[in-house]
């Protein structure tokens, strides 16, 4: 049976992003890069396997934090801990300097004094000062990667952290011959990540969300050869069949692995492999859609209507304004009610949907679907069209 250890490297994409972060590309990411892609499409793998190593090879200092790693901890603390942990890697170098000076702490940047006996950011220090300290200790440009950055938007403290990072970006970039900081934010929801850049009261207003390029034909071909090398001769997959399957599972490499493993367990003959791939993709697709259907079927009609309005506004890239006259009319029509729901009724429905894990709310009251895949399913179900990818 094949294993799920295969990694498809994308050096050209990584290099183009590095060029943009350096400010030397056609597209300039020096103000921040905001990458969005659905879950399980290879985004985090690309960060760890290609983009971060490319940044390190470019001579930059890389800090990585996944805000999904501990969803119980405040995002601001996760970011702070990642920065301080990286700063501590320079402890031997700093201690050597301190020993020569006969002291146990050092001012690395203005008012920030780092006590080497502790690992937390001093109470009086700011993220700007911590990042400046890391820049000075490493003598490198610092690139801070924040994976699943949308989680910082769900609390006031998280939003404050985003504003602090914006201040750090400005302080370490503007008016400098050699910039000290670059920021990379990723998210599994374009709608959520866009809340950082859409309006003037958001920390990174003026930036844009960049769609993460999904894996394409070159991945399918390389993946198929990798799998076939582990199968018996004459009993291998065709690239065209794998490509159809990959498209059907939404270009998610992990789900493609799941299909391959199902087919491998069938011990199918070569003549049957294409058909087995199709059946496997349909089965996985049906499993996911059954989950969406189950969640949806348990909702009262007004909550179903709100979910569909959220899906429509996302697809049309327009804001979801739950309490306006037009939105209330749309909810009324979809819920097939004789009277228009009140704003308080819609608010209670949104709160209930949040409790059920179907709707996300930012700290500033912006709503989005928790799983963008459910939005695709809702639109497909609403249009009663043919089966579509996840």
C-alpha positions in Angstrom: 0.0 0.0 0.0 1.2 3.5 -0.7 2.1 5.8 2.1 1.1 9.4 2.7 4.6 10.8 3.0 4.9 12.2 -0.5 5.7 15.9 -0.7 5.5 17.8 -4.0 7.9 20.7 -3.9 7.1 24.0 -5.6 10.4 25.9 -5.8 9.3 28.3 -8.5 6.2 29.4 -6.6 8.3 29.8 -3.4 10.9 31.9 -5.2 8.3 34.2 -6.8 6.9 34.9 -3.3 10.4 35.5 -1.9 11.0 38.0 -4.7 7.7 39.7 -3.8 8.5 39.8 -0.1 11.9 41.4 -0.9 10.0 44.1 -2.8 11.7 43.2 -6.1 8.9 41.5 -7.9 6.1 42.6 -10.2 3.8 42.1 -7.2 5.1 43.7 -4.1 4.4 41.9 -0.8 6.6 44.2 1.4 3.4 45.5 3.1 2.3 42.0 3.9 1.2 38.8 2.1 -2.3 37.4 2.8 -2.7 33.9 1.3 -6.1 32.2 1.3 -7.0 28.7 0.3 -9.5 26.1 1.4 -8.5 23.6 4.1 -6.4 20.6 3.1 -5.2 22.0 -0.3 -1.5 21.9 0.7 -1.1 25.5 1.9 0.6 24.7 5.3 2.8 22.0 3.7 4.0 24.5 1.1 4.8 27.0 3.8 6.9 24.5 5.8 8.5 22.6 3.0 9.1 25.3 0.4 8.5 28.9 1.3 10.1 29.0 4.8 13.2 27.2 3.6 13.4 29.5 0.6 13.3 32.5 3.0 16.0 31.0 5.2 18.2 30.3 2.1 17.7 34.0 1.3 19.4 34.8 4.6 16.2 35.8 6.4 15.2 35.0 10.0 12.0 32.9 10.0 9.4 32.8 12.8 6.3 30.5 12.4 3.2 30.3 14.5 0.1 28.2 13.8 -2.9 29.8 15.5 -4.7 26.5 15.2 -2.0 24.7 17.3 -3.7 25.7 20.6 -7.2 27.2 20.1 -7.6 27.6 23.8 -4.7 30.0 24.1 -5.1 33.6 23.1 -3.6 34.2 19.6 -1.6 37.1 20.8 0.1 34.9 23.4 0.9 32.3 20.7 2.5 34.9 18.5 4.5 36.4 21.5 5.7 33.0 22.5 6.9 32.2 19.0 8.9 35.4 18.8 10.4 35.0 22.2 11.3 31.3 21.5 13.1 32.4 18.4 14.9 35.2 20.3 16.0 32.7 22.9 17.9 30.8 20.2 20.4 33.7 20.3 20.8 33.3 24.0 24.4 31.9 23.8 25.5 34.7 21.6 23.9 37.3 23.9 25.1 35.6 27.1 28.7 35.8 25.8 28.4 39.5 25.3 26.7 39.9 28.7 29.4 37.8 30.4 32.1 40.1 29.0 30.1 43.1 30.2 29.5 41.6 33.6 25.7 42.0 33.5 22.7 39.6 33.3 20.4 41.6 31.0 20.8 43.7 27.9 18.9 46.5 26.2 18.4 45.2 22.7 16.2 48.0 21.4 15.5 51.3 23.2 13.5 50.4 26.3 13.3 46.6 25.9 15.5 44.8 28.4 15.6 41.1 27.9 16.2 39.2 31.2 17.8 36.0 30.1 16.4 34.1 33.1 12.9 34.3 31.7 11.2 33.4 28.4 8.2 35.7 28.3 7.9 39.1 26.8 8.3 41.7 29.6 5.1 43.3 30.6 6.2 46.8 29.6 7.5 45.6 26.2 5.7 45.8 22.9 5.6 43.4 19.9 7.4 46.1 17.9 10.3 46.1 20.5 10.4 42.3 20.6 10.6 42.0 16.8 13.2 44.8 16.7 15.2 42.9 19.3 15.1 39.7 17.1 16.1 41.7 14.1 19.1 43.2 15.9 20.1 39.9 17.6 20.0 38.0 14.3 21.2 40.8 12.1 18.7 39.6 9.6 15.3 40.5 8.1 12.6 38.8 10.2 9.8 37.1 8.3 6.9 36.3 10.6 4.5 33.6 9.3 1.1 33.4 11.0 -0.8 30.3 9.8 -4.6 30.3 10.2 -4.5 34.0 11.0 -8.2 34.4 11.0 -8.4 33.0 14.5 -6.8 36.3 15.7 -10.0 38.1 14.6 -12.4 36.4 16.9 -11.3 38.3 20.1 -10.5 41.8 21.0 -7.1 40.9 22.2 -6.4 39.1 19.0 -7.4 42.1 17.0 -5.1 44.3 19.2 -2.3 41.9 18.3 -3.0 42.5 14.6 -2.8 46.2 15.1 0.4 45.8 17.0 1.9 43.8 14.1 0.9 46.5 11.7 2.7 49.0 14.0 5.7 46.8 14.0 5.7 46.5 10.3 5.7 50.3 9.9 8.4 50.8 12.5 10.7 48.2 11.0 10.0 49.1 7.4 9.2 52.7 6.7 12.1 55.1 6.1 14.7 52.3 6.4 17.3 51.5 3.8 17.2 47.9 5.1 13.8 46.7 6.3 13.6 44.6 9.4 10.3 42.8 9.1 8.0 41.1 6.6 4.6 39.6 7.5 2.9 36.6 5.9 -0.7 35.7 6.9 -2.5 32.6 5.7 -6.1 31.5 6.2 -8.5 28.7 5.1 -11.2 31.2 4.5 -10.9 34.2 2.1 -13.9 35.9 3.7 -12.3 35.7 7.2 -8.8 36.7 6.1 -10.3 39.6 4.1 -11.5 41.2 7.4 -7.9 42.3 8.0 -7.8 44.4 4.8 -11.3 45.4 3.7 -12.1 48.6 5.6 -10.3 51.6 7.0 -10.7 50.5 10.6 -8.9 47.3 9.9 -5.1 47.0 10.6 -4.0 46.2 7.1 -6.5 48.2 5.1 -5.2 48.6 1.5 -3.7 45.2 1.2 -5.4 42.4 -0.8 -6.0 38.7 -0.2 -4.1 36.6 -2.7 -5.6 33.2 -3.7 -3.1 30.4 -3.0 -2.4 28.6 -6.3 -3.8 25.1 -6.0 -1.8 22.1 -7.1 -2.2 21.4 -10.8 -1.3 19.0 -13.6 2.4 18.9 -12.7 1.5 17.6 -9.2 -0.9 15.0 -10.6 1.7 13.6 -13.0 4.5 13.5 -10.4 2.1 12.0 -7.8 0.9 9.3 -10.2 4.5 8.3 -11.0 5.3 8.1 -7.3 2.3 5.8 -6.6 2.9 3.6 -9.7 6.5 3.0 -8.7 5.1 1.2 -5.6 2.6 -0.9 -7.5 3.0 -4.1 -9.5 3.9 -3.5 -13.2 0.9 -3.6 -15.4 -1.4 -2.7 -12.5 -0.9 1.0 -12.4 -2.9 4.2 -12.5 -3.4 6.4 -15.6 -2.5 10.1 -15.1 -5.8 11.2 -16.7 -7.8 9.1 -14.3 -5.9 10.5 -11.3 -6.4 14.0 -12.6 -10.2 13.5 -12.8 -10.2 12.2 -9.3 -8.1 15.1 -8.0 -10.5 17.6 -9.5 -13.4 15.9 -8.0 -12.0 16.0 -4.5 -11.4 19.8 -4.8 -7.7 19.5 -5.5 -7.0 18.3 -2.0 -4.0 16.1 -2.0 -4.9 14.5 1.4 -8.3 13.4 0.0 -6.6 12.1 -3.1 -4.5 9.9 -0.8 -7.7 8.7 0.8 -9.1 7.6 -2.5 -5.8 5.9 -3.5 -5.8 3.9 -0.3 -9.4 2.8 -0.8 -8.5 1.6 -4.3 -5.4 -0.1 -3.0 -7.5 -2.1 -0.5 -9.7 -3.3 -3.3 -6.7 -4.9 -5.1 -8.3 -3.9 -8.4 -7.1 -5.0 -11.8 -5.6 -2.5 -14.1 -8.7 -2.4 -16.2 -10.7 -1.5 -13.1 -8.5 1.1 -11.6 -10.0 4.1 -13.4 -13.5 3.0 -12.4 -12.4 2.4 -8.8 -10.9 5.8 -8.6 -14.1 7.4 -9.7 -16.1 5.3 -7.2 -13.7 6.2 -4.4 -13.9 9.9 -5.2 -17.7 9.7 -5.2 -17.7 7.9 -1.9 -15.5 10.5 -0.2 -17.5 13.3 -1.7 -20.7 11.7 -0.5 -19.2 11.4 3.1 -18.5 15.1 3.2 -21.8 16.1 1.7 -23.6 13.9 4.2 -22.0 15.8 7.0 -23.2 19.1 5.6 -26.6 17.6 4.9 -26.9 16.3 8.5 -26.0 19.6 10.0 -28.4 21.5 7.7 -31.3 19.1 8.2 -31.3 19.7 12.0 -31.7 23.5 11.6 -35.0 25.4 11.7 -35.9 27.1 8.5 -34.8 30.7 9.5 -31.3 29.4 10.3 -31.1 27.5 7.0 -32.1 30.7 5.2 -29.3 32.7 7.0 -26.7 30.1 6.0 -27.8 30.3 2.3 -27.6 34.1 2.4 -24.1 33.9 3.8 -23.1 31.5 1.0 -24.5 33.7 -1.7 -22.9 36.9 -0.4 -19.5 35.1 -0.1 -19.8 33.7 -3.7 -20.7 37.2 -5.0 -17.9 38.8 -2.9 -20.3 41.3 -1.2 -20.6 42.0 2.5 -23.1 40.2 4.7 -25.2 42.8 6.4 -27.7 40.7 8.5 -29.9 43.5 9.8 -30.5 45.6 6.7 -34.0 45.7 5.1 -32.8 43.9 1.9 -31.2 41.1 3.9 -34.2 40.6 6.1 -36.4 40.4 3.0 -34.1 37.8 1.5 -34.1 35.7 4.7 -37.9 36.0 4.8 -38.2 34.8 1.2 -35.9 31.8 1.7 -37.5 30.8 5.0 -40.9 31.1 3.3 -42.3 33.2 6.1 -45.3 35.5 5.8 -43.7 38.1 8.0 -40.2 39.6 8.0 -37.9 38.5 10.8 -36.8 41.1 13.3 -33.2 42.1 13.8 -33.3 40.5 17.3 -34.6 37.2 15.8 -31.8 37.1 13.2 -29.3 37.9 16.0 -30.5 35.0 18.1 -30.3 32.7 15.0 -26.7 33.8 14.3 -25.8 33.2 17.9 -27.3 29.7 17.7 -25.4 29.0 14.4 -22.2 30.1 16.1 -22.8 27.7 19.0 -23.3 24.9 16.5 -19.9 25.7 14.9 -21.5 26.6 11.5 -21.0 30.4 11.6 -17.9 32.4 12.5 -18.0 36.0 14.0 -15.0 38.4 14.1 -14.4 40.5 17.2 -16.0 43.4 15.3 -19.2 41.7 14.4 -18.5 40.4 10.9 -20.0 37.0 10.1 -18.9 34.3 7.7 -19.4 30.6 7.3 -17.1 28.5 9.5 -16.4 26.1 6.6 -16.3 27.6 3.1 -16.9 24.0 1.8 -20.4 24.2 3.2 -21.0 27.4 1.2 -20.2 25.5 -2.0 -22.5 22.7 -1.0 -25.3 25.1 -0.1 -25.1 26.8 -3.5 -25.0 23.5 -5.3 -28.0 22.2 -3.3 -29.9 25.5 -3.9 -29.3 25.3 -7.7 -29.9 21.5 -7.8 -27.1 21.3 -10.3 -24.8 18.3 -11.1 -22.4 16.9 -8.6 -19.5 19.2 -8.1 -16.1 19.0 -6.4 -15.8 19.5 -2.6 
